Amino acid sequence: MRGRGERSASGLRVMAGPFVAPGPSGSAVRGRLKHLTAGDVRVLRLVGAHLGALASRDLKARCADGLAHCADAWAARKRGLTPLSSSRWAGALTKASHDQWALARRCQAAHIHGLEAGIRAVRHRLSLPVGERGSKRAPGGYRSAREWHAKSRRLAMLEARHAAAVADWRAGRVRVVRGGKRLANTRHHLTEAELTESRWRDGWKAERWFLAADGESGKRYGNETIRVTPDGEVSIKLPAPLAGLANAPHGRYVLASRVAFPHRGPEWADRVEANRAVAYRIDLDVGRGRWYVTASWRYPPAPAIPLASALAHGVIGVDTNADHLAAWRLDAHGNPLGKPRRFDFDLSGSADHRDAQVRHALSRLLNWAKSCGVAAIAVEDLDFTADKSREKHGRKRRFRQLISGMPTGRLRTRLTSMADATGITVIAVDPAYTSRWGAQHWQKPLTSKNRTITRHDAASIAIGRRAQGHPVRRRTAPPHTHQSDGCGHRTVQARPDALGREEPRPRISGPRTRCAPPGHGANAGDQHAQHRSGRAAEQESWQQDSLPLSL
């Protein structure tokens, strides 16, 4: 597949082909632990604090190993944790440490790439004369000598950060904070966060607890460490130092509360009854004082649906914006049907509110697609990772905030998961020029006195047509001096195998402005009998017959 940075001979960016987005790799559901006794809360706190201390110690050892980590070192760490917990708890702790180190490593690589992009942008602008205007592809020079001097100092700072990050990357050093860096920095800004020191410390301790266990297929109810029965009974295998708190055989503690999973509950119950692996995590919401259980499991990889099969009944093109989704339904030939639809959402407020707004907008979109009988939704394969820096957009702070606020990753994840549950295929297309070409070829023709088409509505048509393999433009017009059907089909929707593409146009009643010669209508229905060069094909460009100059 060609990269997004390549350009054709005309200067346009080479676009990648559409592809079917992969479905969700797993699922997670959450249930609340209600009516816990004081003894249950005490045991959960003791187990979480004990295992959290072991997790911190193991993560420190894993970070110290760095790139020298191997399977023998992993086994040695697990053997050292087993007497202080259990064999399964030790496996869960070491795996969590390894996953956290790998995540920090990926974040470190992304940070290095971001610094490199910023350094390239600043160096380019510093190399230009002060006040030089930029182009559509590259920014110009800085506006004043003062700004040039400030950016030169920023370039030195970025280069220093890049050198330190590269040195850490080569040495295998990562920066990890158990409990979260943001919460750790909040300790120094309690007044702005409206927190007291005791309340912050309670949240800090709760975030550093460890109460998570991976599932294991073939074991009872899919998990031996944290076991949840089909009727909702929760029991925990206590670590060895806390085995005296057990209230059930084999060193287990059974909670008085029972958990229920309203979302995907039957699917979870089927896995539990079949003894298939289910991972559990128990956590405390300090602000509300509530305990929750999160169950998660993986899906086996499913074969991808062929692109042609997904587009057999048309497609719905969706243009993603900062506050709404613009959608339009297209038939199998790329023609827009009906009216455009708009699904608004508000991304202000808390994270839970933003997530609920996204889910609500996607639910309405999928319900509309299901009612239309469409089995595919086309979206842009957006990625603003390298486009959020102030080095690239300079003073355009509002634009940087706009693209940073667009929930591209959240929408993509939510849409693929929710569409898979409804049997709808998600098709990802290259986002190059969709808004520009959509407005150029579709916005004005579809606008009328009773309907105003926005730029985003036109972009949704361009997205849908690109998913179907059609060009974005509406028609291929013949030369102005010979605009007739003799030059072939002017529309670009019909393919050679489309039914009715070679049939004559319907007769229009009324006076005729020009007379047809005798016998002209004999071959009107057979486009191949016309005396002209080439067959009538919408994919072919119009060509005029070569004529000798002597005639």
Backbone hydrogen bonds, N-H to C=O, Kabsch-Sander energy under -0.5 kcal/mol:
donor,donor_aa,acceptor,acceptor_aa,energy
6,E,3,G,-0.9
8,S,12,L,-3.1
11,G,8,S,-1.3
14,V,6,E,-2.3
19,F,428,A,-2.0
21,A,19,F,-0.5
21,A,426,V,-2.9
27,S,297,W,-2.5
29,V,295,A,-2.8
31,G,293,V,-2.8
33,L,291,W,-2.6
34,K,32,R,-0.9
34,K,258,R,-0.5
41,V,37,T,-2.1
42,R,38,A,-2.1
43,V,39,G,-2.3
44,L,40,D,-2.5
45,R,41,V,-2.3
46,L,42,R,-2.3
47,V,43,V,-2.7
48,G,44,L,-2.5
49,A,45,R,-2.5
50,H,46,L,-2.3
51,L,47,V,-2.6
52,G,48,G,-2.0
53,A,49,A,-1.9
54,L,50,H,-1.6
55,A,51,L,-2.3
56,S,52,G,-2.2
57,R,53,A,-1.9
58,D,54,L,-2.5
59,L,55,A,-2.5
60,K,56,S,-1.9
61,A,57,R,-1.7
62,R,58,D,-2.5
63,C,59,L,-2.5
64,A,60,K,-1.8
65,D,61,A,-1.6
66,G,62,R,-1.4
67,L,171,A,-0.5
68,A,65,D,-1.9
69,H,66,G,-1.1
74,W,70,C,-2.0
75,A,71,A,-2.5
76,A,72,D,-2.2
77,R,73,A,-2.2
78,K,74,W,-2.1
79,R,75,A,-2.3
80,G,76,A,-1.8
81,L,77,R,-1.4
82,T,78,K,-1.5
84,L,81,L,-0.5
85,S,81,L,-0.8
85,S,82,T,-1.1
90,A,86,S,-2.5
91,G,87,S,-1.9
92,A,88,R,-2.2
93,L,89,W,-2.4
94,T,90,A,-2.4
95,K,91,G,-2.0
96,A,92,A,-2.1
97,S,93,L,-2.1
98,H,94,T,-2.2
99,D,95,K,-2.6
100,Q,96,A,-2.2
101,W,97,S,-2.1
102,A,98,H,-2.3
103,L,99,D,-2.3
104,A,100,Q,-2.2
105,R,101,W,-2.0
106,R,102,A,-2.0
107,C,103,L,-2.4
108,Q,104,A,-2.0
109,A,105,R,-1.8
110,A,106,R,-2.2
111,H,107,C,-2.2
112,I,108,Q,-2.0
113,H,109,A,-2.1
114,G,110,A,-2.1
115,L,111,H,-2.1
116,E,112,I,-2.3
117,A,113,H,-2.1
118,G,114,G,-2.1
119,I,115,L,-2.4
120,R,116,E,-2.3
121,A,117,A,-2.1
122,V,118,G,-2.4
123,R,119,I,-2.5
124,H,120,R,-2.1
125,R,121,A,-2.1
126,L,122,V,-2.4
127,S,123,R,-1.5
128,L,124,H,-0.5
128,L,125,R,-0.7
131,G,142,Y,-3.0
132,E,129,P,-1.7
135,S,138,A,-2.6
141,G,132,E,-1.3
142,Y,125,R,-0.6
148,W,144,S,-2.1
149,H,145,A,-2.2
150,A,146,R,-2.1
151,K,147,E,-2.5
152,S,148,W,-1.8
153,R,149,H,-1.7
154,R,150,A,-1.9
155,L,151,K,-2.3
156,A,152,S,-1.6
157,M,153,R,-1.9
158,L,154,R,-2.7
159,E,155,L,-2.4
160,A,156,A,-2.0
161,R,157,M,-2.4
162,H,158,L,-2.6
163,A,159,E,-2.3
164,A,160,A,-2.2
165,A,161,R,-2.5
166,V,162,H,-2.6
167,A,163,A,-2.1
168,D,164,A,-2.2
169,W,165,A,-2.4
170,R,166,V,-2.5
171,A,167,A,-1.8
172,G,168,D,-1.1
173,R,168,D,-2.2
176,V,174,V,-0.7
180,G,177,V,-1.7
184,A,180,G,-1.7
185,N,181,K,-2.2
186,T,182,R,-1.5
187,R,183,L,-0.7
187,R,184,A,-0.8
188,H,185,N,-1.4
189,H,186,T,-1.8
193,A,189,H,-1.8
194,E,190,L,-0.6
194,E,191,T,-0.8
195,L,190,L,-2.3
200,W,196,T,-2.6
201,R,197,E,-2.4
202,D,198,S,-2.0
203,G,199,R,-2.0
204,W,200,W,-2.4
205,K,201,R,-2.4
206,A,202,D,-2.2
207,E,203,G,-2.0
208,R,204,W,-1.1
209,W,205,K,-0.6
209,W,206,A,-0.8
210,F,48,G,-1.4
213,A,280,Y,-2.4
216,E,222,G,-2.1
218,G,275,N,-2.9
219,K,216,E,-1.5
222,G,219,K,-2.0
223,N,220,R,-1.4
227,R,225,T,-0.6
227,R,235,S,-2.5
229,T,233,E,-2.1
232,G,229,T,-2.2
234,V,257,S,-0.7
235,S,227,R,-2.5
236,I,253,Y,-2.4
237,K,225,T,-2.5
238,L,236,I,-0.8
238,L,251,G,-2.2
240,A,85,S,-1.6
242,L,239,P,-1.1
243,A,240,A,-1.4
245,L,242,L,-1.7
246,A,243,A,-1.5
247,N,252,R,-1.1
248,A,252,R,-1.5
252,R,248,A,-0.9
252,R,249,P,-0.6
253,Y,236,I,-2.4
255,L,234,V,-2.6
255,L,253,Y,-0.5
259,V,232,G,-2.2
264,R,262,P,-0.5
265,G,262,P,-0.6
268,W,264,R,-2.2
269,A,265,G,-2.6
270,D,266,P,-2.3
271,R,267,E,-1.7
272,V,268,W,-2.4
273,E,269,A,-2.6
274,A,270,D,-1.4
275,N,272,V,-1.5
276,R,271,R,-2.7
278,V,222,G,-1.5
279,A,296,S,-2.9
280,Y,213,A,-2.1
281,R,294,T,-1.6
282,I,211,L,-2.9
283,D,292,Y,-1.9
285,D,290,R,-3.2
286,V,284,L,-1.0
289,G,285,D,-2.4
290,R,285,D,-1.3
291,W,33,L,-0.6
292,Y,283,D,-2.6
293,V,31,G,-3.2
294,T,281,R,-2.7
295,A,29,V,-2.5
295,A,293,V,-0.5
296,S,279,A,-2.5
297,W,27,S,-2.2
299,Y,25,S,-2.7
310,A,306,P,-1.9
311,L,307,L,-1.5
312,A,309,S,-1.0
314,G,311,L,-1.4
315,V,330,L,-1.8
316,I,376,A,-1.4
317,G,315,V,-0.6
317,G,328,W,-2.2
318,V,378,A,-2.5
319,D,326,A,-3.3
320,T,318,V,-0.6
321,N,324,H,-1.6
325,L,343,F,-2.1
326,A,319,D,-2.3
327,A,325,L,-0.5
327,A,341,R,-2.9
328,W,317,G,-1.7
329,R,337,L,-0.6
330,L,315,V,-3.0
331,D,335,N,-2.3
334,G,331,D,-1.6
337,L,329,R,-3.0
341,R,327,A,-3.1
343,F,325,L,-2.3
344,D,342,R,-0.6
345,F,323,D,-2.3
347,L,345,F,-0.5
354,R,350,S,-2.1
355,D,351,A,-2.5
356,A,352,D,-2.2
357,Q,353,H,-2.1
358,V,354,R,-2.1
359,R,355,D,-2.3
360,H,356,A,-2.3
361,A,357,Q,-2.2
362,L,358,V,-2.4
363,S,359,R,-2.2
364,R,360,H,-2.0
365,L,361,A,-2.0
366,L,362,L,-2.6
367,N,363,S,-2.4
368,W,364,R,-2.0
369,A,365,L,-2.2
370,K,366,L,-2.3
371,S,367,N,-2.1
372,C,368,W,-1.7
373,G,369,A,-0.7
373,G,370,K,-0.7
374,V,369,A,-1.9
377,I,425,T,-2.6
378,A,316,I,-2.6
379,V,427,I,-2.7
381,D,429,V,-2.8
382,L,380,E,-1.8
387,D,384,F,-0.7
392,K,389,S,-0.6
393,H,389,S,-1.3
394,G,390,R,-1.8
396,K,393,H,-2.1
397,R,395,R,-2.8
400,R,396,K,-2.1
401,Q,397,R,-2.4
402,L,398,R,-1.9
403,I,399,F,-2.4
404,S,400,R,-1.8
405,G,401,Q,-1.6
406,M,402,L,-0.7
408,T,406,M,-2.3
411,L,407,P,-2.7
412,R,408,T,-2.4
413,T,409,G,-2.3
414,R,410,R,-2.7
415,L,411,L,-2.9
416,T,412,R,-2.1
417,S,413,T,-1.8
418,M,414,R,-2.9
419,A,415,L,-2.7
420,D,416,T,-1.6
421,A,417,S,-1.2
422,T,418,M,-1.0
423,G,419,A,-0.6
423,G,420,D,-0.6
424,I,419,A,-2.5
425,T,375,A,-2.5
427,I,377,I,-3.1
427,I,425,T,-0.5
428,A,19,F,-2.7
429,V,379,V,-2.0
430,D,16,A,-0.6
434,T,431,P,-1.2
437,W,433,Y,-2.5
438,G,434,T,-1.9
439,A,435,S,-1.9
440,Q,436,R,-1.7
441,H,437,W,-2.4
442,W,438,G,-2.2
443,Q,438,G,-1.0
444,K,439,A,-0.6
446,L,442,W,-1.5
447,T,443,Q,-0.6
447,T,444,K,-0.9
448,S,451,R,-2.7
453,I,451,R,-0.6
454,T,452,T,-0.5
458,A,454,T,-2.0
459,A,455,R,-1.7
460,S,456,H,-1.7
461,I,457,D,-1.2
462,A,458,A,-1.8
463,I,459,A,-2.3
464,G,460,S,-2.3
465,R,461,I,-2.7
466,R,462,A,-2.0
467,A,463,I,-1.9
468,Q,464,G,-1.5
469,G,465,R,-0.6
469,G,466,R,-0.7
470,H,465,R,-2.2
476,T,490,R,-3.4
477,A,475,R,-0.7
482,H,479,P,-1.5
483,Q,480,H,-0.6
484,S,482,H,-1.4
487,C,484,S,-1.5
488,G,485,D,-1.6
492,V,474,R,-1.1
498,A,495,R,-1.8
501,R,498,A,-1.3
503,E,500,G,-0.9
509,S,507,R,-0.6
520,H,517,P,-1.8
522,A,519,G,-0.9
523,N,520,H,-0.5
524,A,521,G,-0.9
526,D,523,N,-0.8
527,Q,525,G,-0.7
529,A,526,D,-0.9
530,Q,527,Q,-0.8
532,R,530,Q,-1.6
537,A,535,R,-1.0
540,E,537,A,-1.0
551,L,548,P,-1.1
